[in-house]
Amino acid sequence: MLRMRNKGNDTVLHEAVRNHHLKVAEFLIKVDPELACSDDYTGESPLYLAARDGMVELVHRMLMASPSSSHSGSDGQTALHAAVLEGHCGNLTFSFLFVFLVTCIYRLFIIKLLFWFHLAVMEALLRAKPRLVKETDHHGRTPLHYAASSGDHTTVQRLLQFDTATAYLVDKDGQSPLHAAACQGHMNVIKAIIYCCPDSGELLDVKGQNALHVAILGGKVKVVRYVLETPELARLINQADNEGNTPLHLATMERKTWSVRYLLWDGRADPRAKNNIGQTAINIDPSTSKDEDANGKMQTYKEMGHTLLMVATLIATVTFAAAFTMPGGFNNDVGPNQGLALLQSRKNLKMFIMADTVAMSCSMAAACIILWGAVITKETYLYYFFSATVLTYIALQSTAMAFTSGLFAVMPHEPFIYILSYIVGSFFHVSTCLFLFQLAQTFSLCEAFQFVVYCICKLNSRLINR
């Protein structure tokens, strides 16, 4: 009588679980444990339904009463698939029902509580049926695939702790959990997978594409940057897919501008690598390199860099010497004040010292940046030149301030000094406007700022890896 089925092939236990009659379900399992072994026409078992709805106690009862209970679900999924999927999504009907009745804080608490219920269900299933961690659905995806795709960092860590081999299982499209996480841009999941399985980055899908290819196609710039910063994934940078396209090829084809910039700034991506039809990234989009024009422009910038280096060195030399030849001279009388600046109490002398210090510091920094940029790949030299140009200009402005401050310090009561300072100041204000206008035409300030952020992140990553 208890095993009779309705038109959907559901047993009475199916109906009890689906309608959340927990006491009835527990009683039925106690009376006839074999009810937990039956599936309906959609392939859903009572254990699958209980796991999907986060019924922790009922899942425990089923597993204890009937260890061989069916764990199958719709679309070839298992109860573990259901626990992972619903643990991330939460009970949507429940959430939408209460969203207008409770505060946002309470709603978040409820969703978090549902997540922990499903996490407890997952733990129970892993203990009782450990083989479920490797079982796939009709798409060839394991529970880890879905956890990685949804960005469920906690679940991913637990599944990897239970069995790291799941990180190497691929679905029918050849995509691994790392591909799934990269496609969605889930950084924490990617880091967890690489930490447990560093060589999982070498897995390719049916198109021969790695996780970097997938991240670029999905427009996930943060993932691209992480791959470039991670030594374990260095092999992915120039790896070609079945059509011979490297990540740089795909970034260029799909017009993923920032991905292209990050790859070129890194210096390891080869813009001259050819795909199966003989195209390079430069052929696909000439702006990637602008070959001959770029070479000519880069040569011009490097010649300008040599001039800039001489100017920065000259400013550093002059300002260094000025620091020891103070306006007004030094006290040569024998006594406690011997060797001190005669005008040290004057405000203008303090301004002179500050401006002189800024000028010397900026000019020395500019010289170092130019020297550093000379040994970096040509794709990024332009940004080093930009940085050095700005610093050199600040040094020139500070030198002018030091000059006028020095004049005020030694001749504070001369009217023509004020007129001279206004003339010099006006000249430098005009030159500042012209300089900024020229910079805006030559450089993209947004690009320059992004490049600085990229360099800082890259340096930070290298320090952490050490």
C-alpha positions in Angstrom: 0.0 0.0 0.0 2.8 2.4 1.0 4.6 1.8 -2.3 1.8 2.7 -4.6 2.6 5.5 -7.1 0.6 8.4 -8.7 0.6 9.5 -12.3 4.0 11.1 -11.9 5.4 7.8 -10.5 5.8 9.5 -7.1 5.5 7.5 -3.9 4.0 8.8 -0.7 7.5 9.6 0.5 8.1 11.8 -2.5 5.0 13.8 -1.7 5.8 14.1 2.0 9.3 15.4 1.2 8.2 17.7 -1.6 5.6 19.3 0.6 7.9 19.5 3.6 5.9 17.2 5.9 9.0 16.2 7.8 7.3 14.1 10.6 5.4 12.1 8.0 8.5 11.5 5.9 10.4 10.4 9.0 7.6 8.0 9.9 7.4 6.5 6.4 11.2 5.9 6.4 11.0 4.2 9.7 8.1 2.0 8.5 9.5 1.2 5.1 13.1 2.2 4.4 12.9 0.9 0.8 10.7 3.9 -0.1 14.0 5.9 -0.2 15.2 3.7 -3.1 12.5 4.8 -5.7 12.6 7.5 -8.3 9.8 9.3 -10.1 9.5 9.8 -13.9 11.8 12.8 -13.8 14.5 10.7 -12.1 14.2 12.5 -8.7 14.6 10.4 -5.6 13.4 11.4 -2.1 17.0 11.9 -1.0 17.6 14.3 -3.9 14.5 16.3 -2.9 15.5 16.5 0.7 19.1 17.5 -0.2 17.8 20.2 -2.6 15.6 21.7 0.2 18.3 21.6 2.9 16.4 19.1 5.1 19.5 18.1 7.2 17.8 15.8 9.7 15.7 14.0 7.1 18.8 13.4 4.9 20.5 11.8 8.0 17.5 9.6 8.7 17.4 8.4 5.1 21.1 7.6 4.9 21.0 5.8 8.2 17.8 3.8 7.6 18.7 2.9 4.0 22.4 3.2 3.1 21.6 2.0 -0.5 18.9 4.7 -0.9 18.7 6.3 -4.4 20.5 9.6 -4.8 19.5 10.4 -8.4 17.9 13.5 -9.5 16.7 15.3 -12.7 19.1 15.9 -15.6 21.4 13.1 -14.4 22.3 15.1 -11.2 22.8 13.5 -7.8 21.8 14.6 -4.3 25.2 16.2 -3.9 24.7 18.3 -7.0 21.4 19.5 -5.5 23.0 20.4 -2.2 25.8 22.3 -3.9 23.5 24.2 -6.3 20.8 25.1 -3.8 23.3 25.9 -1.1 24.6 28.7 -3.3 21.3 29.9 -4.7 19.2 29.6 -1.5 15.5 28.8 -1.6 14.4 31.5 -4.1 10.7 31.1 -3.4 11.4 31.6 0.3 13.6 34.6 -0.3 11.2 36.3 -2.6 8.3 35.6 -0.3 10.0 37.3 2.6 11.8 40.1 0.8 8.9 42.5 1.4 8.2 41.4 4.9 11.6 41.4 6.7 14.6 43.7 6.8 17.6 43.2 4.5 19.7 42.1 7.5 17.2 39.4 8.4 17.0 38.3 4.8 20.8 37.9 4.6 20.7 36.0 7.8 18.1 33.6 6.4 20.0 33.0 3.2 23.2 32.4 5.2 21.3 29.9 7.4 20.0 28.1 4.3 23.6 27.9 3.0 24.8 26.3 6.2 21.9 23.8 6.1 23.0 22.8 2.6 26.6 22.6 3.7 25.6 20.2 6.5 23.6 18.1 3.9 26.7 18.1 1.7 28.9 16.8 4.6 26.4 14.1 5.4 26.3 12.9 1.7 30.1 12.9 1.4 30.5 10.8 4.5 27.7 8.3 3.6 28.3 8.2 -0.2 31.9 9.4 -1.0 31.6 8.3 -4.6 29.1 11.1 -5.3 31.9 13.7 -5.4 33.0 12.3 -8.8 29.6 11.5 -10.3 28.6 13.7 -13.2 25.3 14.8 -14.7 24.2 14.6 -18.3 26.5 17.5 -19.1 29.5 15.7 -17.6 29.7 18.2 -14.7 30.6 17.2 -11.2 29.4 19.1 -8.1 32.8 20.9 -8.1 32.0 22.3 -11.5 28.8 23.9 -10.2 30.4 25.2 -7.0 33.2 26.8 -9.1 30.8 28.3 -11.6 28.7 29.9 -8.8 31.7 31.2 -6.9 31.0 29.2 -3.8 34.5 29.4 -2.3 33.6 27.5 0.9 32.1 24.5 -0.9 35.0 24.4 -3.4 37.5 24.2 -0.6 35.6 21.4 1.1 35.2 19.4 -2.1 38.9 19.8 -2.9 39.9 18.8 0.6 37.8 15.6 0.2 39.2 14.7 -3.2 41.6 16.9 -5.2 41.2 14.6 -8.2 37.8 16.3 -8.9 39.8 19.4 -10.1 41.0 17.4 -13.1 37.6 16.1 -14.2 36.2 17.8 -17.3 32.7 18.0 -18.7 31.5 17.2 -22.2 32.9 20.5 -23.5 36.3 19.6 -22.0 36.0 22.3 -19.4 37.5 21.8 -15.9 36.3 23.5 -12.7 39.1 26.0 -13.3 37.6 26.9 -16.7 34.2 27.4 -15.1 35.6 29.7 -12.4 37.7 31.7 -14.9 34.7 32.1 -17.2 32.7 33.7 -14.4 35.6 35.6 -12.9 35.5 34.1 -9.4 39.0 35.0 -8.1 38.7 33.2 -4.7 37.7 30.0 -6.4 40.5 30.1 -8.9 43.1 30.8 -6.1 41.7 27.8 -4.1 41.9 25.4 -7.1 45.5 26.6 -8.0 46.6 26.3 -4.4 45.4 22.7 -4.1 46.1 21.6 -7.7 48.7 24.0 -9.3 49.0 21.9 -12.5 45.2 22.0 -13.2 45.8 25.1 -15.2 47.3 23.0 -18.0 43.9 21.4 -18.7 42.4 22.3 -22.1 38.8 22.1 -23.3 37.6 20.6 -26.6 38.7 23.7 -28.4 42.2 23.4 -27.0 41.7 26.5 -24.8 43.0 27.0 -21.3 41.6 29.0 -18.5 43.3 32.2 -19.7 41.6 31.9 -23.1 38.3 31.4 -21.4 38.8 34.4 -19.1 39.7 36.7 -22.0 36.6 35.6 -24.0 34.5 36.2 -20.9 36.1 39.7 -20.4 37.4 38.9 -16.9 40.3 41.3 -16.7 41.0 40.5 -13.0 41.5 36.8 -13.9 43.9 37.8 -16.7 45.9 39.9 -14.3 46.0 37.0 -11.8 47.2 34.5 -14.4 50.0 36.9 -15.4 51.0 37.4 -11.7 51.0 33.6 -10.9 54.2 31.7 -11.7 52.4 28.3 -11.8 50.3 29.6 -14.7 53.1 31.2 -16.8 52.8 28.4 -19.4 49.3 29.6 -20.3 50.4 33.0 -21.6 51.5 31.9 -25.1 49.6 28.6 -25.3 47.7 28.2 -28.6 44.3 26.6 -29.0 43.3 24.2 -31.8 43.2 27.1 -34.2 46.6 28.3 -33.2 45.3 31.3 -31.4 47.1 32.4 -28.3 45.3 34.4 -25.5 46.7 37.6 -27.2 45.1 36.6 -30.5 41.7 36.1 -28.8 42.0 39.3 -26.9 42.7 41.2 -30.1 39.9 39.4 -32.1 37.3 40.1 -29.4 38.5 43.7 -28.9 39.2 43.1 -25.2 41.3 46.3 -24.8 42.4 45.9 -21.2 43.3 42.3 -21.7 45.5 43.2 -24.6 47.2 45.9 -22.6 47.9 43.7 -19.7 49.3 41.0 -21.9 51.6 43.5 -23.7 52.6 45.3 -20.5 53.6 41.9 -19.0 56.2 41.5 -21.8 56.0 37.7 -22.0 53.1 37.6 -24.5 54.4 37.2 -28.0 52.6 39.6 -30.4 54.3 37.9 -33.4 53.1 34.3 -32.7 51.1 33.0 -35.7 47.9 31.0 -35.7 46.9 28.3 -38.1 46.2 30.7 -40.9 49.4 32.6 -40.4 48.0 35.6 -38.6 49.7 37.4 -35.8 47.9 39.6 -33.2 49.5 42.5 -35.1 47.8 41.3 -38.4 44.4 41.0 -36.7 44.6 44.5 -35.2 47.5 46.7 -36.3 47.0 48.9 -33.3 48.3 46.1 -31.1 51.8 47.0 -32.2 51.6 49.4 -35.2 54.8 47.7 -36.3 56.8 50.1 -38.4 55.2 53.3 -37.1 55.5 52.0 -33.5 59.2 51.3 -34.1 59.8 54.8 -35.4 57.9 56.4 -32.6 59.6 54.3 -30.0 63.0 55.3 -31.3 61.9 58.9 -31.1 60.8 58.5 -27.5 64.1 56.8 -26.6 66.0 59.7 -28.1 63.8 62.1 -26.1 64.5 59.9 -23.1 68.2 60.4 -23.5 67.7 64.2 -23.5 65.3 63.9 -20.6 68.0 61.9 -18.7 70.6 64.7 -19.2 68.1 67.3 -18.1 67.1 65.4 -15.0 70.8 64.7 -14.1 71.6 68.4 -14.6 68.8 69.5 -12.3 69.9 67.0 -9.7 73.5 68.3 -9.9 72.4 72.0 -9.6 70.0 71.4 -6.8 72.4 69.3 -4.9 75.0 72.0 -5.1 72.5 74.7 -4.1 71.8 72.9 -0.9 75.3 73.6 0.3 75.6 77.2 -1.1 72.7 78.8 0.8 71.5 82.2 -0.2 73.1 84.7 2.2 76.0 82.4 3.0 77.0 80.8 6.3 78.2 82.1 9.6 82.0 82.0 9.7 82.4 83.4 13.1 83.9 81.1 15.8 81.2 80.1 18.2 78.2 77.7 18.6 76.5 79.1 15.4 79.5 78.6 13.2 78.6 77.0 9.9 74.9 77.7 10.2 73.0 79.6 7.5 72.8 83.3 8.2 69.2 83.6 7.0 67.9 80.5 8.7 65.2 82.3 10.5 63.7 83.7 7.4 60.5 82.1 5.9 61.7 82.5 2.4 64.9 80.5 3.1 62.8 77.6 4.4 60.7 77.8 1.2 64.0 77.7 -0.8 65.1 74.5 1.1 61.8 72.8 0.5 61.6 73.6 -3.2 65.3 72.6 -3.7 64.7 69.3 -1.9 61.6 68.5 -4.1 63.5 69.4 -7.2 66.4 67.2 -6.4 64.2 64.2 -5.3 62.0 64.4 -8.4 65.0 64.7 -10.8 66.8 61.8 -9.3 63.6 59.7 -9.4 63.1 60.6 -13.1 66.7 59.6 -13.9 66.2 56.2 -12.2 62.9 55.6 -14.0 64.4 56.4 -17.4 67.3 54.0 -16.7 64.9 51.3 -15.5 62.6 51.8 -18.6 65.6 51.4 -20.9 65.9 47.7 -19.9 62.1 47.0 -20.1 60.4 45.8 -23.2 59.6 48.5 -25.7 55.8 48.1 -25.3 56.0 49.7 -21.9 58.8 52.2 -22.4 56.3 54.9 -23.3 54.8 54.8 -19.8 58.2 55.0 -18.0 59.0 58.0 -20.3 55.7 59.5 -19.3 56.4 59.1 -15.6 59.9 60.5 -15.9 58.6 63.5 -17.9 56.1 64.4 -15.2 58.7 64.1 -12.5 61.2 66.2 -14.5 58.6 68.9 -15.0 57.9 69.0 -11.3 61.6 69.3 -10.7 61.8 72.3 -13.1 58.9 74.0 -11.4 60.5 73.4 -8.0 63.8 74.8 -9.3 62.0 78.0 -10.4 60.3 78.2 -6.9 63.7 77.7 -5.3 65.2 80.5 -7.4 62.5 83.1 -6.6 62.5 82.1 -2.9 66.3 82.5 -2.8 66.0 86.0 -4.2 63.3 87.0 -1.7 65.5 85.6 1.1 68.5 87.8 0.3 66.7 90.9 -0.9 63.3 91.0 0.8 62.7 94.7 0.5 63.5 95.3 -3.1 60.4 96.1 -5.2 61.8 94.9 -8.5 62.3 91.4 -7.0 58.5 91.1 -6.6 58.0 92.2 -10.3 60.6 89.7 -11.4 58.9 86.9 -9.4 55.6 87.6 -11.0 57.1 87.5 -14.5 58.9 84.2 -13.8 55.8 82.8 -12.1 53.5 83.8 -15.0 56.0 82.2 -17.5 55.9 78.9 -15.6 52.1 78.9 -15.3 51.8 79.3 -19.0 54.4 76.6 -19.6 52.4 74.3 -17.2 49.2 74.7 -19.3 51.1 74.0 -22.5 52.8 71.0 -21.0 49.5 69.5 -19.7 47.9 70.1 -23.1 50.7 68.3 -24.9 50.6 65.4 -22.4 46.9 65.0 -23.0 47.5 64.7 -26.7 50.4 62.3 -26.4 49.3 60.1 -23.5 46.0 58.7 -22.2 46.1 59.6 -18.5 43.6 56.7 -17.8 46.0 54.3 -19.4 49.0 55.6 -17.5 47.1 55.3 -14.2 46.0 51.8 -15.1 49.6 50.9 -15.9 50.9 52.2 -12.6 48.2 50.2 -10.8 49.2 47.1 -12.8 52.9 47.6 -11.9 52.1 48.0 -8.2 49.9 44.8 -8.2 52.6 42.9 -10.1 55.3 44.0 -7.6 53.1 43.1 -4.7 52.5 39.6 -6.2 56.2 39.0 -6.6 56.9 40.0 -3.0 54.1 37.6 -1.8 55.4 34.8 -3.9 58.9 35.2 -2.5 
